[in-house]
Amino acid sequence: MENRNLDKALDIVSKLITGENVSERGENAALYQEYNNNAEVYDIVHMSLKKLNLNIYEYNNGLYVSAGDNNRVFGYSNEELRNVLGLRVNKELYLAYFIIYNIITEFYSDTMSSTYAEFIRLEDIIKNVDKTTGGIVDKSTGLVLDEVEENSFKQIALTWDELPVTTVEDQTGARAARNSKSGMVKLVLNFCVAQELLVESQDRYYPTDRFRSLIENYFDDYRGRFAELMNGGRDATD
């Protein structure tokens, strides 16, 4: 192993971990070329990130990383994510997770990664969450909150159903808050913007390359695992 290749590979890992852009454009373009054209650099980058429990994705001539399962260093614990979002209890956090799921399904209508919406609006997400929770809670059954597991879909649906669509404070514009549907969605959207997953412009939210790389690679991985399962564990190309 050449010291130069190790140095370049660690430079790439360092840039990715600290959230810098490593792509064919920008100030790290030379590092991206090293990753693409130098097999040893490529291998060291992947080995290093695997040891750190990080996933690397390539999209639109750029590199992106995400935390692996149960990554205590680069991921968020429930408590940490509650603090970041300004939430108090786990049931609000589970609702936030569910809103993120609905944001994804607003952009991608199926697992074909080439099918995605150009942008979404806050009201689109509210309608989508209303639709997906509508079939979960049957108000005629008179469900009692303490009879439902805190992290169940019924609890998520009940938490959402209890919220008004807006509050008086929201009338002048959507405010990020826990006390309304529009406020909860705005909290999650603000978090996605801060994580460089979405970009906001004139009340429209557009997916970034980081967002697309994470979601579309997940779809690709899911299809691959499904194909392998259907082939009895054999290679999907058999």
N, C-alpha and C positions, 0 to 999 in steps of 0.2 A: 504494500500500500504506500503510495506516494504521499508525503506530507502535504504537498500542494492540494491534492485531491481531497484529503481529509479536511483541510482548512476550508476549501470551497464548499464542501458538503455541510460542514458545521455552520458556515455563514448562511447557507440557505435555510437550515433548520432554525437558526436564531431569528432570521427575518420572519419566517412563517409563525413562529411561536409568539413573537411580539406584534403580530398583526400587520406587518408590512406587506406591500404588494410585490409578489415575485411573478413577473410575466414578461412576455416578449417586448412590452412597452414599459417605459419608466426607468427609474434609476437602477433597478435591479435586473435589467434586461440581460446583462452579461452573465449573471448567476443563473438565470433561466436557461440560457444557452448551454452553460456548463451541465446543468441537470439533463438537458435533452441530448447532448452530444457526447457526454463522458459517462461511460457505463459504470465506472467505479464510483463516481460522484453520485450517480443515480442510486446505486446499491446502498451506499453509506447513508444517504438521506432516508431511504425507506427503512433500513435497519434501525437507525437512530430514532425515528418517529415511532416505530413499532415498540421499541423499548420504553418509550415515554407514554405508551397507550394513546397515541394520536393517529387518526386516519388522514391520509393525504389524497386529495382529489385534483384532477386536472380538468380544466374547463376553459374553453375559448382562449387557449394559449396562456393560461395562468395556473398557478398552484394555490391550493387552499387546504387548510387543515381543520379538523374538528376533533373534539375529545372523544375517546373511546368509552365503552361502558364502564361506569363506576370510577371514572378518572377523578380522583380527589384533588389533584393539583390544578388541572386545566379546565375541569368542569365545575358546575355549580352544585352544591348541596341544596336540599329543599329550603333550608334556613337562609342560605346566602341568596337564593333566587327570590325568596319572599322579601328580603331586605332591599334587593335591587329594584323590585317592582313596587315596593311600598305596600305589600299585602300583610295581613295580620295572621291568618290561619291557613292551614293546608287546603281546606275546601276551596278557598279563593285561588290558591296556587293551582289546584287541579283544574279549575275552570279556566285559568290562564293557559295551561297546557292545551286544553280542549279548543280554546280560541286559536292558538297557534296551528293546531291541526286543521281547523276550518279555513285559516288563511292559506295553508298549503293547498287544500282542495279547491279554493277559489281560483288559484293560479293554475293548478293541474287538475283537469277534470277526470283523468284516468292515469294509468301507470305508463302510458306512452309519453316519454319525456319530451317529445317534440310538440305535444299539445299543451299550450299554456296561454293564459290571458296576458295581455300587455300590461295591465294595471288593475288595481282594485280600489274601492272606496270603503270608508268606514261603514256606511249603511249596507254595503254588499255583505260585509262580514256579519253584521247583526242579523240580517235576513237568513244567512246561511246557518248561523248558530241556532236561530229560532226553528229552522227547518229540521236540523239534525237532532235537536233536543225534543221537538214536538212529539215524536213517536215514543219517547222514553217515559215521559210522565203522563199518566192518565189521571187528571184531576178528580174524576168521579170516584176513584178508589180511596180517596181520603188518606193518602200516605202521611205518616208522621215522621218528622225529620230524624228523631232518635232511633227509628227502626231501620234506618238505611245506613249502610256502611259509608264512612266519611269519604272514601276514595272511589266509590262506585259511580257508574254513569248516572244512576238515578239521583245521587247526591249532587253531581255536577248539574244535571238538568234542573233540579229543584233550586239550587243556588242561583242559576241563571233566571229561572222563572220568577223568583222573588224580586228581581231588580226591575225598577221602572226603565222604560226605554231611555228617557232623559230626565234631568232635574231642571229646576228653575235656572240654576247657574249655567246649564248647558245651552240655554237659548241663544246666547251670543257666540256660540262656537263650542265644539266638543272639548271638554276638559278631561284630562287623565285623572280618574278617581274610581274608588271602589263602589260608589253608591248608585250607579246606573249602568245599563248595558253599554251605552255609548262611551261612558267613562272607562269601563273595564277594557273594552276593545281598544280605546285610545292608549291606555296603559301598556297593553301588549304591543301595539304598533310602535309606540315610542321606544320600547325595549328592542324591537327588531331593527329600528333605524339606528339605535346606538350600537348594535352589534354588527352594523354594516350589512344587514341582510335585505333591507328595504331602503328606498330613497323616496322622500316625500316631496311632491311638487303640486301646488294648487289643489290640495285635498285629495290628491291621487297618490297611490303608493306603487312604486315600480320595483320589481325584483332586481337585485344586484347579481353580478356574476358569482359572487360567493354563495348567495342563496340558491341559484340554479345549480351550481356545482354540487352542493350538499344534497339537494332534493333529487336531482336527476341521477346522481351516482347511487343514491339509496334505491331508486326505482330499478336501476340496472342490476344492483346486487340482489334485490328481491326477486326479479325475474330469473336471475341465474340460479338462485337457491331453489325456486319453485320448479324450474326445468330439471334441475338435478334430482329433486324429490320425485318428480313424475317419471324419471328414467331409472328409478330404483337405486339412486346413489351413483349411477354411472355418469360419466361426462356428458353434458347436454348435447354435445356434437356427435355422440355415438349414433 
